Amino acid sequence: MLCTLLGGCSTTSYLLQAASGEYHVMHAREPIERVLADPHTPPDLRARLLLVQQARAFASDSLGLPQNHSYTTYADIKRPYVVWNVVATPEFSVTPHHWCFPVAGCVTYRGYFHEQAARKFAARLRRKGYDVAIDGVPAYSTLGKLPDPVLSSMLRYDDDDVVATIFHELAHQVLYVKDDTAFNEAFATTVEDAGLERWLVHEGAPPERIQAFRADEAREAAFVKLLAESRTRLVQLYASKEAPETMRARKQEIFAALAEQIHALQKSEGVNDTLYDDWIEEGLNNARLASVATYYDCVPGFKRLLASEDNDFERFYAAARALARLPRAQRDAQLCGPQAAATAETD
């Protein structure tokens, strides 16, 4: 049962690793109050958990996020990520493969609690001709079915990222649509971004810090735009039905050009983002673009929706729920643009 909450038991081995992984996470939990009361708790951990408590209260009081036992406990999982997600696409497609499970529905990734298992699964997919991307994940949501703890993997990041992660994962408890990962992740990303800006204002952050936050968002949007433009060119290429050898060569040209564009944008923005450098070193591919699209394609539409509701989170949630009841192609056309709507028709 625990396995299905995370999204999958398509094989016995997958069931065992997922159930075991979730059990160990839940078994490692301690109430945050107990950790804070322990005189042996390191000062840095104490400070981060106090921040978590403040952000958790703000999430419910100011953002309308669920007020429950999620993020009231802490678990030291003793590894950098809690799961490793595998995303896969066919060689000549930017549409990610879907895996379907009893509770989570169909999702565009498959998560493993052990990196080696994720890489083994990814290798099998590559041998079948798929493009594959693997990403370590610091947190996930059980959609309110279990009281999710604060994980040590979350605390590897800076304060703003910790706060944003809590907002993001709690947003999944507000609204989750089966079989539509892009809708779910873009909704949660919108809550995360807007919530973090409101948090910074609430905490009395100086104007320059707010400006830096907005500049970071603009830079992120510029990088995402580059990836989306390359994805559009690939969609056109794959629709051309050229000979496989021709498409394969042109595909590599598009990804080589994208790598150059990323480096040029890094230089113009004066940033050295090791994440994009790592992606380029690993080899950009369809799956990497699909993974980014899952989180960001529909974010502009959700941000417009939030603005149309006067940035009132409760009204925004109600409007998002109304959209969730529409046929997928119809809501994608409103939120994510014609390309996403066309993809929905073929899923």
Secondary structure, 3 states (H helix, E strand, C coil): CHHHHHCCCCCHHHHHHHHHHHHHHHHCEEEHHHHHHCCCCCHHHHHHHHHHHHHHHHHHHHHCCCCCCCCCEEECCCCCCCEEEEEEECCCCCCCCCEEECCCEEECCEEECCHHHHHHHHHHHHHCCCEEEEEEECCCCCCCCCCCCEECCHHHCCHHHHHHHHHHHHHHHHCCCCCCHHHHHHHHHHHHHHHHHHHHHHCCCCHHHHHHHHHHHHHHHHHHHHHHHHHHHHHHHHHCCCCHHHHHHHHHHHHHHHHHHHHHHHHHHCCCCHHHHHHHHHCCCHHHHHHHHHHHCCHHHHHHHHHHCCCCHHHHHHHHHHHHCCCHHHHHHHHCCHHHHHHHHHC
